[in-house]
Protein backbone atom coordinates (compact mmCIF):
# COMPACT_ATOMS: atom_id res chain seq x y z
CA UNK A 1 0.00 0.00 0.00
CA UNK A 2 2.90 2.37 0.72
CA UNK A 3 4.03 1.94 -2.88
CA UNK A 4 0.60 2.94 -4.20
CA UNK A 5 0.45 5.95 -1.89
CA UNK A 6 3.93 7.06 -2.93
CA UNK A 7 3.07 6.58 -6.61
CA UNK A 8 -0.04 8.75 -6.29
CA UNK A 9 1.94 11.36 -4.39
CA UNK A 10 4.67 11.32 -7.05
CA UNK A 11 2.13 11.87 -9.85
CA UNK A 12 1.05 15.13 -8.22
CA UNK A 13 4.53 16.42 -7.36
CA UNK A 14 6.93 15.58 -10.20
CA UNK A 15 7.92 18.59 -12.26
CA UNK A 16 9.66 19.17 -15.58
CA UNK A 17 12.89 19.68 -13.62
CA UNK A 18 12.77 16.11 -12.31
CA UNK A 19 12.29 14.85 -15.85
CA UNK A 20 15.32 16.81 -17.07
CA UNK A 21 17.55 15.34 -14.35
CA UNK A 22 16.53 11.72 -14.97
CA UNK A 23 14.97 10.81 -18.34
CA UNK A 24 13.56 7.62 -16.80
CA UNK A 25 11.30 9.75 -14.58
CA UNK A 26 8.46 11.38 -16.49
CA UNK A 27 5.05 12.97 -16.10
CA UNK A 28 2.09 10.86 -16.98
CA UNK A 29 -1.67 10.89 -16.87
CA UNK A 30 -3.39 7.62 -16.05
CA UNK A 31 -7.04 6.75 -16.44
CA UNK A 32 -8.59 5.48 -13.21
CA UNK A 33 -12.17 4.84 -12.28
CA UNK A 34 -12.73 6.47 -8.88
CA UNK A 35 -15.61 7.10 -6.50
CA UNK A 36 -16.06 10.85 -5.91
CA UNK A 37 -18.24 13.31 -4.01
CA UNK A 38 -18.61 17.07 -4.30
CA UNK A 39 -17.01 19.03 -1.46
CA UNK A 40 -14.85 17.74 1.35
CA UNK A 41 -14.15 14.16 2.41
CA UNK A 42 -16.83 14.02 5.12
CA UNK A 43 -19.45 12.16 3.03
CA UNK A 44 -17.05 9.45 1.87
CA UNK A 45 -15.42 9.14 5.29
CA UNK A 46 -18.87 8.66 6.88
CA UNK A 47 -19.61 5.87 4.38
CA UNK A 48 -16.26 4.22 5.16
CA UNK A 49 -16.89 4.52 8.91
CA UNK A 50 -20.47 3.21 8.71
CA UNK A 51 -19.78 0.45 6.18
CA UNK A 52 -16.27 -0.73 7.06
CA UNK A 53 -15.52 0.88 10.45
CA UNK A 54 -12.57 2.66 8.79
CA UNK A 55 -11.35 5.81 10.51
CA UNK A 56 -8.93 8.43 9.14
CA UNK A 57 -5.46 7.73 10.52
CA UNK A 58 -3.06 9.57 8.17
CA UNK A 59 -3.23 12.91 6.36
CA UNK A 60 -0.83 14.64 3.99
CA UNK A 61 -1.08 18.09 2.43
CA UNK A 62 0.24 17.95 -1.14
CA UNK A 63 -0.61 21.56 -1.99
CA UNK A 64 1.80 23.56 -4.15
CA UNK A 65 2.80 27.24 -4.28
CA UNK A 66 1.21 27.44 -7.76
CA UNK A 67 -2.28 27.02 -6.32
CA UNK A 68 -2.88 23.28 -6.41
CA UNK A 69 -4.64 22.56 -3.12
CA UNK A 70 -4.90 18.81 -2.47
CA UNK A 71 -5.05 16.80 0.74
CA UNK A 72 -4.61 13.04 0.94
CA UNK A 73 -6.20 10.92 3.66
CA UNK A 74 -5.81 7.25 4.55
CA UNK A 75 -8.57 5.54 6.50
CA UNK A 76 -8.16 2.10 7.99
CA UNK A 77 -9.58 -0.59 10.22
CA UNK A 78 -6.81 -2.89 11.44
CA UNK A 79 -9.40 -5.37 12.77
CA UNK A 80 -11.13 -5.85 9.40
CA UNK A 81 -8.40 -5.33 7.91
CA UNK A 82 -9.15 -2.66 5.31
CA UNK A 83 -7.87 0.74 4.24
CA UNK A 84 -8.71 3.42 1.69
CA UNK A 85 -6.85 6.36 0.12
CA UNK A 86 -8.86 9.53 -0.47
CA UNK A 87 -7.75 12.75 -2.14
CA UNK A 88 -9.57 16.05 -1.66
CA UNK A 89 -8.90 18.68 -4.33
CA UNK A 90 -9.89 22.08 -2.91
CA UNK A 91 -8.52 23.98 -5.92
CA UNK A 92 -10.86 26.72 -7.18
CA UNK A 93 -13.52 25.34 -9.50
CA UNK A 94 -12.88 21.70 -8.49
CA UNK A 95 -13.65 21.04 -4.78
CA UNK A 96 -14.27 17.31 -4.82
CA UNK A 97 -13.02 14.25 -2.98
CA UNK A 98 -12.29 10.88 -4.58
CA UNK A 99 -11.43 7.41 -3.33
CA UNK A 100 -8.43 6.35 -5.39
CA UNK A 101 -7.67 2.96 -3.92
CA UNK A 102 -9.10 0.50 -1.42
CA UNK A 103 -7.39 -2.56 -0.02
CA UNK A 104 -8.15 -5.56 2.11
CA UNK A 105 -5.11 -4.69 4.24
CA UNK A 106 -3.83 -1.74 6.24
CA UNK A 107 -0.76 0.49 6.26
CA UNK A 108 2.07 -0.93 8.34
CA UNK A 109 4.85 1.18 9.83
CA UNK A 110 8.17 -0.60 9.54
CA UNK A 111 10.48 -0.31 12.50
CA UNK A 112 13.84 0.98 11.28
CA UNK A 113 17.17 1.77 12.82
CA UNK A 114 17.50 5.37 13.94
CA UNK A 115 19.95 7.16 11.63
CA UNK A 116 22.29 10.00 12.63
CA UNK A 117 21.17 13.56 11.95
CA UNK A 118 22.05 15.14 8.62
CA UNK A 119 25.02 17.49 8.62
CA UNK A 120 26.09 20.03 6.01
CA UNK A 121 28.45 18.63 3.38
CA UNK A 122 32.07 18.62 4.51
CA UNK A 123 31.23 18.84 8.23
CA UNK A 124 31.14 16.00 10.70
CA UNK A 125 29.38 15.67 14.02
CA UNK A 126 31.41 16.34 17.17
N, C-alpha and C positions, 0 to 999 in steps of 0.2 A: 504494500500500500504506500510506503514511503516513496517508492520509485514513481508511482502514478502521481502523487502529490507534487513531487519535485518536477516531474515532466510538465504538469499543468502550470506550475509556478514559472518554469523556464520559458514556456510559450509566451507568457505575458511580459517577461522582463528582458529577453534577449533583444539587443539592438543591432544596427548595422555595424557598429564598431566591433562587436563580438564576432560577427561574420568575417570582417576584414582580418582579424587576428588569426582565426582558425577557419579555413574554408570547409572543414567538415561539420561546423556548427552553422546552422542556417535558420532563417525564419520560415515558418510554415503555417498554413491554415488547414485544420483538419475538420472533417464533417462528423459531428457527433449528434446523436439524438439525446436530448436532455429534457428533464421535467422542470418547468419554470413557473414562477408566479410573479405578478406585478408587485413592486414595492420591496420591502425588506424581507429578511429570512424568517420572520415570525410564523407565517402560515405553514411553510414547509417544515420548520422545526417542530411545530405543534403536531403535525401529521407524523413525523418521525418519533416524537415522544409518545403519542397516543398509540401508534401502530406497532412500534418496535422497541419502545422504552429506551430510545437513543437520546442522549443529552449532549449538548455542545461541550466539548472538552478542550479544543484547540482553536485559536483564531490567529490570522495573519493578515496584516494590512499590506496589500501589494499596490498601493496607490503610487503614482509617479508625479514628478513636478510638472509634467506637461498637461495634467488635468485628468488623467485616467484615475478613477476612484473605485477600486475594487477591494473587497474584503473576502477572505476565504475562511470557511469554518469547517471543522470536522466534528461530527457527532458520533457517539459510539455507545454501545452497551456491551461490556465485557462478559456479561452473563449469558448473552444470546448466542454466540458473539456476532455483532454486526456493527458496521460503521458506514458513514456517508460523507462525501465531500460536497460542500455547497459553496458557490461563489455569488456574491452580491455586488452587482455593478451599479454604483450610485452616480455614475457619470451623467451629466445633464442630457435629458432626452432619452435615457435608457431606463434607469431605476427598476431593475428586475433581479430576481434571485433564481439560480438554477442548480439542480442537483446534477453534478457531473459524473459521479461514480459512486456505486454502492458495493459493499463487499460483505461476505459472510465471514468476517474476521474483524479484528480491531488493530489499531496502531500500537506497536510495541516499542518501548524505549529501550535501546540497547545500552547496557552498562559498559562504559569504556574507561580506559585508564586516563586519569587526569594528566593533561599535558602542561608543560611550563608555559608561562605567559609569553606573548610575543614581545620581541625587543626590536628596536630600530636596526636596520642593516648595519653591520660593522661593530655593533656594541654587544657586549655580553653581560649577563646578570652577575651581580657581585656575590 
